[in-house]
Amino acid sequence: MKVIGDRISILKKDNLLSIVILPTTDKKKLNIMFLWLFAYTVCGIIVFINYFRMYDEETKLFMIIFLAFWAYFEFKVARAFIWKKNGKEKFWIQNGVIHYQRELNKKGKVKEYSIELVDDFKIIDVTDTSWADNINQSFWIKGGERLEFISQGKAIRFGMQISDEEARSIYNEIDKFIFKK
């Protein structure tokens, strides 16, 4: 078994290449994210409780709009926190089939793609000047995939928030395995 960094392990056997990517190893940031999520939840609950004490229609309308935005971001941050705490990406190639799974609490649907139908396997470039790339690579969200392949016209992305070196290492391992270099 080969280990890349703190989060990635690669197992290579005769007819199997297995890659497991953990979302994080930074417990300090995870604890800070939990505290922020807790405080954000409490603030939203306080606003919701006070909604019923308001009599002014304009204030109630404002609170409804505020709570709609709050609920959206509550969902996004809770989802990111749960992923960072209990998730992992699994990618393996066996018998000419690529399998990909985003596992959360030992559950997750395995998607399968035939190697014959896979085109354009590549590393997704991230630029330091792009605002969207900086957000996608931040710890606080779920996303920021760095590897991609096309299967039957659909882009399949994986490798959330891995570094350039890690992406290159995974890409090289997959390339060597598929083409048996």
N, C-alpha and C positions, 0 to 999 in steps of 0.2 A: 504494500500500500504506500502510495506517495501522498505527502501532505504539502499543500501550498498555503503558506501563511497560517493563520490561526483558524480559518473558517472552512477551508476546502480540503476534501480528501478524494483521492483518485485510486480506484482499484482496477488493475488490468489483469485479465486472465486470457486464455486462448480465444474464447468466443464472446468475451464480455468486457466492456469498458463501463465502469460505474463512477459517477461523479456526484458527490454530496456537498452542497453549499449551505452553510449555516448563516442565518441573517446577521448575527452580531456576537461578539465576545466581550463587548464593553458594558459591564454591569453598572458602572457609575452613570453612564448616559441613560441606560434603561431605567434606573431608579429615578433619575430626574424626570424622565418622560412619564413615569407613573405619578409622581407628585404633581406634575403639570396637568395631567389628565384628571386627577382627583380634584384639584382646585377648579379646573374648568367645568367639571361636572357639578360641583357644589354651586358655583356661580350661576349656572344655567337653571338649576333647581330653584334657587332663590328667586330668580327673575320669573320663572314659571309660577311659583306660589304667589308672588306679588301681582301677577296678572289679574287674579280674581279679586284683588282689593282696589283695582283701578275702576273709575267711573267714566273718565274722559275717553270718548271713542277714538280720538287721534292717538292718544297714548296707548290704548289697547292695540290699535293697528300697528304702531311702531313696535310694540312688544312681540306681536305675532311674527312680523318680519324678522326681528332680531332672533327670536327663537327658531325660526326656520334656518337661518344661517348657522346658529349655534348647533342645532341638531345635525346639520350636514358635517360640520367640522368635528363634532363629537364622534360621529360615526367614523370619519376618516382617521382620526387620531387613535381611537380605540382599536380599529382594525390594524393600524400600523403597530401599536403596542403589542397586541396579541400575536401578530406575525413575528415581531422581534423576539418575543419571549418564547414562543412554542413552535415556530415554523422552520421549515427547511426545504430547499429545492433538491430534487433528485432527478438526475439525468443519466440514462444508461442506454447503451447500444448492445443488442443481443440478437443474434440470428437475422441480421439484415433489417432490424426494426429499431427505430429510436423511440425510447419511452421517456416521457417527461411528467413529473408530478410536483405540484406545490403541496407539500404535506403540512398539515396543521393538526397538532395533537394526534399524530399517527393516522390521520384520515386525509383523503384527498384523491381526486380522480386522476387516474393515469391516462395520459393521452399518448397515442401511438402513431408513428409516422414511418412509412416505408422508406428505406434509404434510397431506393430507385426514384422516388418522387421528390427527393430533397434537392433543392438548388441553392446556390448563392449563400453558402455558409460564410459568415463574416463577423468581425468585431465591430461593434457600434462605437464610433468615435465620439468622445466627449471633449468639448472645448471649454476652456476656463472663462472665456468671454461670454458664453451663452448663459443667460439667466435661467432658462428652462433646464439646461444640463446641471447647473449648480443646485437647483432645487431638487431635481431627481436623484442626485447623488448625496443629498443630505441625510443624516441619520434619522431625522424625525418623520420621514414618510416611507411608505411601501412603494417600491418601484425602482427605476433606474437600471433596467436590464442592460447588459453590455454585450451579449452575444445574440446572434439572430441567424435563422435559416428560413428559407421559403419552402413550403410544402403545399402543393396544389394551389398555388397563387396566394396563399395566406402566410403572413409573416409570423413566425413563432419566436418569441424572445425569452431569454432566460439569463441567469447570472446577475441577480439583483445586487447593485452597489458594490461590485468587485472592482479592484484597481486595474490599471492598464496591464501591469505585469501578470496579475492573476488571469485576466482575460486572455492574454497572449499564451500563457501556459496551458490553459484549458483548450483553447483553439488548436494549439499544436498537438496536444494529446489526442483530440478528436480526429484531426487531420491524419495523424500517423495511423490511428486505429482503422479509420475508414479505408485509406489507401494502402495500408500495410507497408509503410515506408521503413 
